[in-house]
Amino acid sequence: MSEQSRGTGRIRGTGSRRRKPTRRHRTKVIAAWTVAGVVVVGGAGLGYAYMALDGNLSSIDIDAKLGTDRPDDVDDGSQDILVLGSDSRSGDNGKYGQDEGAARSDTAMVVHVDKGHKSASVVSIPRDTLIERPACASDTTDETVPAEHRAMFNTAYEVGGPACAVKTVESMSGIRMDHYLEVDFTGFKKLIDELGGVEITTKTAIDDSKSHLDLEPGTHTLNGEESLGLVRTRKSVGDGSDLGRIQLQQAFIKALIDQTKSVGVFSSPKKLYGLADAATKAVTTDSGLGSVKKLTGFANGLKGLGADNVHMVTLPVEYDPADPNRVLPQEKAGRQVWAALKNDRPIPASATEKSAGDKGDADKVVE
């Protein structure tokens, strides 16, 4: 999420403590907050609400936009999903600042689910990564946006929308994305509020003027606004770069995964429907997931996954010598990461051990 927030209010954590359930349930979902909501929708058997919830969904035909010039579609049971958080400031998102041109993909994760659906790897791509952006069809005109050398990764979404973001990731990784999921600020907040908040324990104080988050050390149940502040925080972590914010996002995702099934949604039809309603309004998907029925089938295939089966890393990068505010992919290490996903293997620890992305120090801020 973008740090360019011009709101006037501070988000103060309440410091409230949630009583832990006597039997801690581990959610069986993929490691992304968008997908966590989707799995609740799909795992509930809400047949009576399909039509109403279908009307909430927005979808994009990525295949039609990209055509056949893509990596091979390997049908081995594994799945690769591009998950984006959009920083659009339109509509209800306007309180977080003004748009500087079109929206950008402020959070990007490639989620690989292995062919047995027993484990998943998540690769976060820093938005400030300088990459070779391929030529893309414009998202708003009939023109083609030319390729660009040393383009920031998040400009792909800006110039060509979801299809260009997918094309850029496929160009970087050599892996075809099976699905696409996108969530925005407002949808994210409402989803967390419907869930009842997410419990986070901070080891040190967080005071970030950009994200407007002010938390004392301790255990907090964060509401939607506070959760959004946390995943947008960067100034209180490590060197203040986007790399630290990514680590905070990954820590939040883990907490969200642990939280999802401990709030009683399956025993309360009203709460379950409210969460499903919020989740389907929060996401934009590819056409392959563009209905509740399709989401249900997708989610049911992920029930073998638990939080302990998810490995989260940041794409190996190094600071750009010409601009310390940008990072460059580490080519050899990056090839190791993408090869592991492509060959349905765990990402080797050696691939990320020398990455600047391991220096965010979020583990010193949150548990």
Residue, then its C-alpha position, 0 to 999 in steps of 0.5 A: m500500500s502506498e505511503q503517500s497518505r495525506g489524511t489528518g487523523r492518527i490511527r491509535g491502537t486500542g491495545s485491547r487483548r483478545r482472549k485466545p480460544t481454548r482450541r486454536h484452529r489453524t486456517k486451511v487457506i492460501a497465504a494472502w489476505t485476499v485469498a483468506g477472504v475468498v476461502v471463507v466464501g468458498g468453504a461455506g457452501l453459500g449456495y443460496a447467496y450465489m446470485a447476490l454475491d456474484g453481483n459483487l464481483s468484478s473480473i477481467d479476461i486476462d487471457a483475452k488481453l494477453g493472447t498466446d504470447r505467454p509462458d506454457d500453461v503447465d497442467d500438473g495440478s500446481q497453481d500460480i496466482l498474482v495477488l495485487g494490492s492497488d493504491s488507487r485513490s479514487g472513490d472511498n480511497g481518496k482519503y489516503g491521498q490524491d492520485e498521481g496519475a493512474a493507480r499502481s500495484d503497491t503490493a505484489m505477491v506471486v503465490h505458488v501452490d504445489k501440485g499436491h496442494k499441501s504447501a505454498s510459496v509466496v514471493s513478494i515483489p518490491r514495488d520499487t524494483l527496476i525491471e525490463r517492462p514489456a510492451c503492453a496494451s493500454d488499459t484505457t486506449d487502443e494504443t500499445v505502451p512501449a517497453e521500458h528499460r529500468a521501469m519501476f515494477n509498479t508502473a506496469y499496472e499504472v500503464g496497462g492495468p492488471a493484464c500488463a501487471v500479469k505480463t510483466v510478472e510472466s516476463m520476469s519469472g517465465i511462469r504463466m499466472d493461472h489466476y489474478l486477484e486484486v484488492d483495494f484500500t477500502g475493500f481491505k478495511k471492510l474485510i478486516d472489520e467483518l472478520g472482527g479485527v486481527e491480533i498483532t503483538t508489537k515488540t517496539a512502538i510503531d509511530d509512522s507519520k505517513s501511515h498514521l499508525d501509532l502503536e505502543p508495544g504490546t498485543h493489539t486487536l487491529n481494526g480495518e483502519e489500523s490494519l491498513g496502517l500497519v501494512r502501509t508502514r515503512k518508516s518504523v521498520g529497518d531502513g525505512s524502505d519498502l523492503g521493511r514494509i513487505q516484511l510487515q505485510q508478510a507478518f500480518i498475513k500470517a496473523l490473519i491466517d491464524q485468525t480466520k477460523s477462530v472468530g466463529v464465522f461458521s457458527s453464525p450465518k449472519k457473520l458468515y454472509g457479512l464476511a462473504d459479502a465484504a470479500t466478494k466486494a473487495v476483490t477483482t479477479d481474472s475471469g477464471l475466478g469471476s463467480v462465486k461458484k468458480l471461487t468455491g471450486f478454487a477454494n475447495g482445492l486449497k483446504g489442505l493448506g495450513a499456515d505452517n505450510v506457507h513459505m514467504v520470501t521477498l524477491p532477492v534484490e540489491y540497492d541500485p547504485a545509481d538511486p538508493n531509493r530503488v532496488l535491482p533484482q539479483e539475477k542469479a538468485g532470482r533465477q533460483v527462486w523462479a526455477a523453484l516455483k516453476n519446478d514445484r520445489p521449495i525455494p532454497a534458503s541460499a536464494t535469499e540469504k544475500s538479498a537486501g530484502d532480508k534486512g527489513d527487520a520486521d521481526k524486531v517490530v512484530e511477533 
